[in-house]
């Protein structure tokens, strides 16, 4: 059931901007160097949920290191 006045966001319209807006509401610290687009194909995820593509895993490691680096 929809709330009165609820207008759903169009699907696929600039999700990065939407996320930045929401994070702005919360006062989150956005680490720009960790903001990447990293597609993960369903075929690169094992039955256990672990990403099996070494290239994707490497890039995720770089992003996590950026998030953990002192600022």
C-alpha positions as semicolon CSV with decimal commas, in nm:
position;residue;x (nm);y (nm);z (nm)
1;X;0,000;0,000;0,000
2;X;0,139;0,340;-0,096
3;X;0,147;0,635;0,140
4;X;-0,047;0,945;0,034
5;X;0,185;1,173;-0,162
6;X;0,438;0,895;-0,227
7;X;0,603;0,930;-0,566
8;X;0,842;0,646;-0,656
9;X;1,174;0,746;-0,806
10;X;1,215;0,649;-1,169
11;X;1,420;0,331;-1,196
12;X;1,771;0,370;-1,334
13;X;1,792;0,749;-1,322
14;X;2,130;0,847;-1,180
15;X;2,151;0,621;-0,875
16;X;2,486;0,774;-0,778
17;X;2,330;1,117;-0,735
18;X;2,043;0,968;-0,536
19;X;2,284;0,787;-0,305
20;X;2,488;1,105;-0,256
21;X;2,170;1,290;-0,162
22;X;2,073;1,027;0,095
23;X;2,426;1,015;0,237
24;X;2,418;1,395;0,259
25;X;2,106;1,373;0,475
26;X;2,293;1,150;0,718
27;X;2,608;1,363;0,728
28;X;2,819;1,076;0,593
29;X;3,180;1,139;0,492
30;X;3,205;1,048;0,122
31;X;3,548;0,918;0,023
32;X;3,568;1,036;-0,337
33;X;3,862;0,810;-0,427
34;X;3,650;0,509;-0,325
35;X;3,353;0,609;-0,542
36;X;3,371;0,367;-0,833
37;X;3,139;0,180;-1,060
38;X;3,223;-0,187;-1,036
39;X;2,982;-0,414;-1,220
40;X;2,965;-0,768;-1,084
41;X;2,821;-1,017;-1,328
42;X;2,606;-1,292;-1,182
43;X;2,841;-1,546;-1,341
44;X;3,130;-1,422;-1,129
45;X;2,956;-1,505;-0,801
46;X;2,983;-1,859;-0,670
47;X;2,701;-2,055;-0,508
48;X;2,846;-1,951;-0,171
49;X;2,809;-1,581;-0,259
50;X;3,183;-1,528;-0,299
51;X;3,302;-1,329;-0,603
52;X;3,528;-1,557;-0,804
53;X;3,662;-1,307;-1,061
54;X;4,012;-1,211;-0,944
55;X;4,003;-0,877;-1,129
56;X;3,685;-0,772;-0,950
57;X;3,824;-0,892;-0,617
58;X;4,142;-0,689;-0,675
59;X;3,947;-0,373;-0,753
60;X;3,727;-0,426;-0,446
61;X;4,044;-0,458;-0,240
62;X;4,166;-0,121;-0,370
63;X;3,833;0,042;-0,283
64;X;3,834;-0,106;0,068
65;X;4,191;0,012;0,124
66;X;4,087;0,365;0,024
67;X;3,796;0,351;0,267
68;X;4,022;0,237;0,551
69;X;4,307;0,482;0,480
70;X;4,345;0,761;0,735
71;X;4,199;1,094;0,622
